[in-house]
Amino acid sequence: MWSNYHHTLSYILYFDTICHQPLYPTKHLKTVPKKFPRFIVPEDFMRTLYQVIPYMMLNVPTIHFASSRMMVYILKFESFFTQLYSVTLASSGELICKDFFLYMESNQFGLFATSTAQIHDVPPTGGAIQGVPSVEKITFHLLRLEDGAILDERVFHNDYVNLAHSVGAFLYDDLLAIVSLRFQRIHILQIRDSGDLVDVRAIGEFCREDDELFLNSNSQVLVNHVGNGFHHGLPDPETSFLSGIKQRLLSFIFRGIWNEETDQTMRVQCLKKKFYFHFQDYIDLIIWKVQFLDRQHLLIKFGSVDGGVSRNADSHPSFFAVYNMETTDIVAFYQNSADELYLLFELFSDHFHVSSRSSLHMNFMSSHSNNIHALEQLRCTKNKATSFPQFVKKMMASLPFSCQSQSPSPYFDQSLFRFDEKLISAIDRHRQSTDHPIKFISRRQPNILKFKIKPGPEAGSTDGRTKKICSFLFHPILPLAISVQQTLFLQASVVNIHFRR
C-alpha cells in the first residue's frame, strides 16, 4: 500500500532534489478499465455509481526490475493495482459523487458523498434562498479505509451542497466544514478518533450557541405584551431579521467606513456613498465557499445567488471575509479586486494552502511564497496583464482553495522541473489536452528534457477537431502517474499509466 511509504516520507522529501532529478516515468501503458481511478491516496479508489472499490498498489520494484518475459504481464491494469474490497454506499435513488473525496490521514478515514438528483425552480421554504436548487437527500459517509467499515453518516434533506471537486466541504485536522448553499449555514463538525461525526456549531442565522434561545425568549416577551394589550405587530422570523453572519458583516463594513473619516459631515457623506448606496447589494450576498485558515478562523467567500450556483463564477463580483468562530467577529473584509488582498496572497500564499499537521508531504508543495521560480512566473503574468484589477480578480477566483486539491508529487516541484502549467500542474482539475507530449524540463540543467508524459492514444487522435480534456493523478512519492483523457461526445475515456521501467 502507498501508506507503507509514509514513515520514510520526510526522508525522501528532504532528498527530493537528489532522488527525483534522475528518477522519473519512462514508459506508459494504455488501459481502459471499466472503473478508473479518480483520486490518488494511500489506498487508491476506483468507484462506480453505487460502490466504492479501493485498490492497493502492487510492489513497484517488481515493475521496475521486471524481465522481458514479465513485461507481457505488466502491460495490464491488474499488474499495478489489486482490489481490496467493495462497499455499497448509494441507496434510495442516490448516486456516488465521483468528484467528492476527503482523506483524514491521521486516522486513515475517508469521507465520501452520495446524493439524489438536483431539482431546479423549487420554491424557497423554511428560510431557503430563492434561486438555489434543491437536492432531496445528500449523505456524507465516513469510512475506515483499512476494512471499508462505515463509521458514521450525516444526512442533509432538501438542501444543496456543492459536491463537485469537494467545493462544498473543507477538512482541517479533525474539523470538517460543510456549506449549505440553500439555507446559508456553515456546519462545523468534529471527526472523533472513534469515527463519530459530532456537531460543533452551525454558523448562519445564528453565530453563538445561545442566539436562538435569546431570540425565542424575546419573542415570548412580545407574545406576553400582546396578551396584555400592547400589540405592536409580531415580527415574522423568516422575513424580519437578517442572519447573524450577515449582521456581523454589515456591522464590520459600517464601522470600517465610519472610522475612515473624523469630520462628521464627511463621515455622513462617506456612509451614504459607500454603505447605504450599496446596502441592498450587501443584503443580497450569499455564502459561496469556505475554508479553514486555522482552527479558529474561516475564510468565507460571498457573492450573488447566480454566481453561487453557476459553473463559471469568475465573471461575478465577490467578496472575502475572515471570520473568527470563537468571538463570532468578522476581522477582515475585501472585494475580489482589492490590492491589499492580492498582496497578502502573493506574499503569504502558503497560508491559504492549509493542510493537516500530520500531513508532512503537503508542506513541500511549490507556491509563489516559497519558490522563486513560481514567483517569477506569477510576476511575469502580472506584468503582461493589460488590466491590473482584472488580473487581481482572476487570481482571487481560486480563493478559497478547495480542500486537498493539490498534488504533492516532487515532479511538480518547480525547483526541479519546468513545465507548461496550461497543460499540467499540481492543481487537480481538468485541462485542455493536446496530441503532443507534455515536457518536463530540468531546472538545474537548462533546456535538458528529463521526461515526457503523453495522455491519450499512442498514435494521437484521429479527429483533430474534437475537443479533449485531461486530468492527471500523480503518486505522492513514486515515479508513477495516471492520465485520463476524455472527449465531450461520450466517447470512451483513454486511461494511461505512466511508470518507470
C-alpha positions, 0 to 999 in steps of 0.5 A: 500500500502507498501508506507503507511509504509514509514513515520514510516520507520526510526522508525522501522529501528532504532528498527530493532534489537528489532522488527525483532529478534522475528518477522519473516515468519512462514508459506508459501503458494504455488501459481502459478499465471499466472503473478508473481511478479518480483520486490518488491516496494511500489506498487508491479508489476506483468507484462506480455509481453505487460502490466504492472499490479501493485498490492497493498498489502492487510492489513497484520494484517488481515493475521496475526490475521486471524481465522481458518475459514479465513485461507481457504481464505488466502491460495490464491494469491488474499488474499495478493495482489489486482490489481490496474490497467493495462497499455499497454506499448509494441507496434510495435513488442516490448516486456516488459523487465521483468528484467528492473525496476527503482523506483524514490521514491521521486516522486513515478515514475517508469521507465520501458523498452520495446524493439524489438528483438536483431539482431546479425552480423549487420554491424557497421554504423554511428560510431557503434562498430563492434561486438555489436548487434543491437536492432531496437527500445528500449523505456524507459517509465516513469510512475506515479505509483499512476494512471499508467499515462505515463509521458514521453518516450525516444526512442533509434533506432538501438542501444543496451542497456543492459536491463537485471537486469537494467545493462544498466541504473543507477538512482541517485536522479533525474539523470538517466544514460543510456549506449549505448553499440553500439555507446559508449555514456553515456546519462545523463538525468534529471527526472523533478518533472513534469515527463519530461525526459530532456537531460543533456549531452551525454558523448562519442565522445564528453565530453563538450557541445561545442566539436562538434561545435569546431570540425565542425568549424575546419573542415570548416577551412580545407574545406576553405584551400582546396578551396584555394589550400592547400589540405592536405587530409580531415580527415574522422570523423568516422575513424580519431579521437578517442572519447573524453572519450577515449582521456581523458583516454589515456591522464590520463594513459600517464601522470600517467606513465610519472610522475612515473619516473624523469630520462628521459631515464627511463621515455622513457623506462617506456612509451614504456613498459607500454603505447605504448606496450599496446596502441592498447589494450587501443584503443580497450576498450569499455564502459561496465557499469556505475554508479553514485558515486555522482552527479558529478562523474561516475564510468565507467567500460571498457573492450573488445567488447566480454566481453561487450556483453557476459553473463559471463564477469568475465573471461575478463580483465577490467578496472575502471575509475572515471570520473568527468562530470563537468571538463570532467577529468578522476581522477582515473584509475585501472585494475580489479586486482589492490590492491589499488582498492580492498582496497578502496572497502573493506574499503569504500564499502558503497560508491559504494552502492549509493542510493537516499537521500530520500531513508532512508531504503537503508542506513541500508543495511549490507556491509563489511564497516559497519558490522563486521560480513560481514567483517569477512566473506569477510576476511575469503574468502580472506584468503582461496583464493589460488590466491590473484589477482584472488580473487581481480578480482572476487570481482571487477566483481560486480563493478559497482553495478547495480542500486537498486539491493539490498534488504533492508529487516532487515532479511538480516541484518547480525547483526541479522541473519546468513545465507548461502549467496550461497543460499540467500542474499540481492543481487537480482539475481538468485541462485542455489536452493536446496530441503532443507530449507534455515536457518536463524540463530540468531546472538545474540543467537548462533546456535538458528534457528529463521526461515526457508524459503523453495522455491519450492514444499512442498514435494521437487522435484521429479527429483533430477537431474534437475537443479533449480534456485531461486530468492527471493523478500523480503518486505522492512519492513514486515515479508513477502517474495516471492520465485520463483523457476524455472527449465531450461526445461520450466517447470512451475515456483513454486511461494511461499509466505512466511508470518507470521501467 
